[in-house]
Amino acid sequence: MRLCTRRLTAILEKYPEDVFETIIAKTIRFSETTVAGEPITSYASSSGGAASYRRLARELIARGGAR
């Protein structure tokens, strides 16, 4: 098992109620957005990264927003 998978498993076991389902994978698009000075949702709105952030936002709203 990869180290990142073991770490994620340990975090999920210790904080099951505090971890979101959405996983945002690292992509080159995130580096590009930094250079462009735009959020991923406008710079590459159809990318997987943008979709992940939209999914995370929906999860956050479903949980009642930020604490």
Backbone as numpy.savetxt, mean C-alpha at the origin, in Angstrom:
# Nx Ny Nz CAx CAy CAz Cx Cy Cz
11.23 -19.85 3.29 10.38 -18.67 3.29 11.27 -17.43 3.29
10.93 -16.47 2.46 11.71 -15.24 2.36 11.58 -14.42 3.64
12.60 -13.63 3.91 12.64 -12.80 5.11 11.44 -11.86 5.18
11.10 -11.22 4.06 9.96 -10.28 4.07 8.66 -11.01 4.38
8.51 -12.23 3.92 7.31 -13.01 4.20 7.25 -13.38 5.67
8.39 -13.74 6.24 8.44 -14.08 7.68 8.11 -12.84 8.52
8.64 -11.70 8.13 8.35 -10.47 8.87 6.87 -10.11 8.79
6.30 -10.21 7.61 4.88 -9.90 7.44 4.03 -10.85 8.30
4.38 -12.12 8.30 3.65 -13.10 9.10 3.74 -12.75 10.58
4.92 -12.37 11.06 5.10 -12.01 12.47 4.27 -10.78 12.82
4.25 -9.79 11.95 3.46 -8.57 12.19 1.98 -8.91 12.23
1.52 -9.72 11.30 0.10 -10.10 11.26 -0.31 -10.87 12.51
0.60 -11.71 13.03 0.29 -12.46 14.24 0.22 -11.55 15.46
1.10 -10.56 15.53 1.16 -9.69 16.71 0.08 -8.58 16.67
-0.22 -8.07 15.49 -1.17 -6.95 15.35 -2.26 -7.26 14.32
-3.02 -8.30 14.51 -3.98 -8.71 13.47 -5.05 -7.67 13.15
-5.44 -6.86 14.12 -6.49 -5.86 13.90 -5.95 -4.55 13.33
-4.65 -4.37 13.37 -4.05 -3.09 12.98 -3.42 -3.09 11.59
-3.41 -4.22 10.93 -2.76 -4.34 9.63 -3.83 -4.39 8.53
-3.63 -3.60 7.50 -4.56 -3.60 6.38 -4.33 -4.81 5.48
-5.35 -5.19 4.75 -5.25 -6.30 3.79 -4.41 -5.91 2.57
-4.51 -4.67 2.17 -3.84 -4.19 0.96 -2.33 -4.19 1.15
-1.64 -4.76 0.20 -0.18 -4.74 0.17 0.23 -3.90 -1.03
1.08 -2.91 -0.79 1.53 -2.04 -1.87 2.94 -2.46 -2.25
3.05 -3.05 -3.42 4.33 -3.54 -3.91 5.19 -2.38 -4.43
6.47 -2.49 -4.24 7.39 -1.46 -4.72 7.52 -1.59 -6.25
7.36 -0.46 -6.94 7.53 -0.45 -8.39 8.36 0.77 -8.79
8.86 0.76 -9.99 9.65 1.87 -10.52 8.80 3.13 -10.64
7.51 2.95 -10.81 6.61 4.12 -10.95 6.68 5.05 -9.75
6.89 4.50 -8.55 6.97 5.35 -7.36 8.17 6.29 -7.43
9.31 5.79 -7.92 10.48 6.65 -8.09 10.21 7.73 -9.13
9.53 7.34 -10.20 9.20 8.30 -11.26 8.28 9.41 -10.74
7.35 9.06 -9.87 6.43 10.08 -9.36 7.14 11.09 -8.48
8.16 10.65 -7.78 8.95 11.56 -6.95 9.63 12.61 -7.82
10.22 12.16 -8.91 10.89 13.07 -9.84 9.87 14.01 -10.49
8.72 13.47 -10.84 7.69 14.27 -11.50 6.96 15.20 -10.52
7.06 14.91 -9.24 6.38 15.74 -8.25 4.88 15.56 -8.23
4.42 14.37 -8.59 2.98 14.08 -8.63 2.68 12.82 -7.84
1.47 12.71 -7.34 1.08 11.45 -6.69 0.91 10.35 -7.74
1.10 9.12 -7.31 0.99 7.98 -8.23 -0.40 7.92 -8.88
-1.41 8.35 -8.16 -2.78 8.27 -8.68 -3.05 9.22 -9.84
-2.21 10.24 -10.00 -2.37 11.10 -11.17 -1.27 10.86 -12.20
-0.06 10.54 -11.75 1.06 10.32 -12.67 0.86 9.04 -13.49
0.45 7.99 -12.82 0.25 6.70 -13.49 -1.04 6.08 -12.95
-2.16 6.70 -13.25 -3.43 6.34 -12.64 -3.90 4.92 -12.92
-3.43 4.33 -14.00 -3.85 2.96 -14.31 -2.83 1.92 -13.86
-1.81 2.34 -13.15 -0.76 1.41 -12.69 -1.23 0.59 -11.50
-0.53 -0.49 -11.25 -0.84 -1.33 -10.10 -0.65 -0.58 -8.79
0.37 0.27 -8.73 0.62 1.05 -7.52 -0.53 2.00 -7.20
-1.06 2.66 -8.22 -2.20 3.56 -8.02 -3.43 2.77 -7.57
-3.64 1.62 -8.18 -4.78 0.78 -7.80 -4.64 0.34 -6.34
-3.42 0.00 -5.93 -3.20 -0.41 -4.54 -3.50 0.71 -3.57
-3.07 1.93 -3.88 -3.36 3.05 -2.99 -4.85 3.36 -2.93
-5.56 3.21 -4.04 -7.01 3.41 -4.02 -7.68 2.34 -3.16
-7.21 1.10 -3.28 -7.74 0.00 -2.48 -7.48 0.27 -0.98
-6.27 0.75 -0.65 -5.94 1.08 0.73 -6.84 2.20 1.26
-7.09 3.20 0.44 -7.98 4.30 0.86 -9.38 3.78 1.16
-9.88 2.87 0.33 -11.21 2.29 0.57 -11.23 1.49 1.88
-10.14 0.76 2.15 -10.03 0.03 3.41 -10.05 0.97 4.61
-9.30 2.04 4.51 -9.22 3.02 5.59 -10.59 3.64 5.86
-11.29 3.99 4.81 -12.62 4.58 4.95 -13.58 3.56 5.57
-13.49 2.29 5.14 -14.35 1.25 5.68 -14.11 1.02 7.17
-12.90 1.28 7.63 -12.57 1.12 9.06 -12.91 2.36 9.87
-13.47 3.36 9.23 -13.87 4.55 9.95 -12.89 5.69 9.87
-11.96 5.63 8.94 -11.00 6.72 8.76 -9.78 6.58 9.62
-8.94 7.59 9.58 -7.69 7.61 10.34 -7.99 7.83 11.82
-7.16 7.25 12.65 -7.32 7.42 14.11 -6.50 8.57 14.61
